[in-house]
Amino acid sequence: MRKKYRNISWTKYPLSGGDVFYPFHIKKSKGEVLEFIGFWDVAKAMYEEMARQAELSGDSACLADVQNKLGWLLHKQGDEDNALKLLNQSLDYYRQKNDRNSLSAVKNKIGNIYNRLGEYKKAQECFESSLKLAEECCDRCNITMAMNNLGNNLGDQGQYHMALEYYQKGYDMDSLADDYLSASIEMGNMGWVYLLLGDHQKATDCWGNQVIYAKKYGDRHSLGIASGNLSAVYISQGLYKKAMEGTQLRIKIAREMGDKKGLCVGYGYLANIYKMETEYENADLAFVQAIDLAKEIGLKFYAAVYLFERGELFYEIGEIYKAEKYCSDSLEIALAINKKDTIFRCRLLQAKLAAVKDRAEGIRLIRGLLAEAGQPDQQAVINYELFKLTRDDQCRKEALELYTQLYEKTPDIDYKKKMEELERSN
């Protein structure tokens, strides 16, 4: 009688003692729930067992399905090699079957791996292909997922306004469909753009909204991300106690879930909090943890950022050789992935380091960066550093004017400190 009622949700595989049936799609759904609420290791074990069962049964469709699930979970845990292997295996099956919906979803996932590794061109190709397939199938979920990822990829390359357009389109579609959880994730990504554009209030609103929906739906991963991201705003505002609370939650959730990227980012926030509070030894330890994790799982974007920030830390405490080393390491990665803001910051730090040994050479190098300084904050910091080296009052006035304008838009504590220093120097 069991065979009479068996359907696609049931697959058999031979064992001694006869055929055994198991509910593949029910187990897959259970694994998805476990993954969603943060029990990644339990979900992983379930997916691995399902893959063995599907392989024994010779069920290629179920095997491709679970390879897709397991590959994505391994990516989230930082195992990119095995993740890419499994996702490409499922991709091959979906190509053979011309399953365009599934092809769209898998290409999105593969694109995320390339993005994490800093291979933005390959990632862009995957996301654009995924979007085209999803639009052909009128699949709203895959459409908005591709738009979200295109936004991430462009944002990582400094194309903030284009990124915001993709996030907004995805957010509008998901909101119209009453898919508030997906919409809150897109809103969370918009928060990063607003922060980088200097709009702290909009960034805070976006992440606060994401926290509400993450708690409502039990999405531990998104809760950790949003809580950590709010720390970035609090750090820039000098609210270190609130920043520490969000950072500790980010680290706690990431550790419980086995989320190495989350841990990496959490340690990065922690390092910056300690740095701002002049707890330099603790800051350095946290930077080491963040950098080691970034290197371990191929996070070139974050490795470049944290190597630079560690170099800047050593510059502040006068350890010039170490500052030069970590700045150089950061610049090498930033150039490889064309991370323009970090390239600029590294070159400015190199010029300041040069000035320690040869003041005239440092001034020459800093002046040379003016041609590259397209943003007001870059122009401000160049004039500020030139004033410190030359005591040229025109540089002081230009820096003060720029920082005043920046602070009116963005109440960043670094802007405020520099304004006060420049005013005292009058």
Secondary structure, 3 states (H helix, E strand, C coil): CCCCCCCCCEEEEEECCEEEEEEHHHHHHHHHHHHHCCCHHHHHHHHHHHHHHHHHHCCHHHHHHHHHHHHHHHHHCCCHHHHHHHHHHHHHHHHHHCCHHHHHHHHHHHHHHHHHCCCHHHHHHHHHHHHHHHHHHCCHHHHHHHHHHHHHHHHHCCCHHHHHHHHHHHHHHHHHCCCHHHHHHHHHHHHHHHHHCCCHHHHHHHHHHHHHHHHHHCCHHHHHHHHHHHHHHHHHHCCHHHHHHHHHHHHHHHHHHCCHHHHHHHHHHHHHHHHHCCCHHHHHHHHHHHHHHHHHCCCHHHHHHHHHHHHHHHHHCCCHHHHHHHHHHHHHHHHHHCCHHHHHHHHHHHHHHHHHHCHHHHHHHHHHHHHHCCCHHHHHHHHHHHHHHHCCHHHHHHHHHHHHHHHHHCCCHHHHHHHHHHHHCC
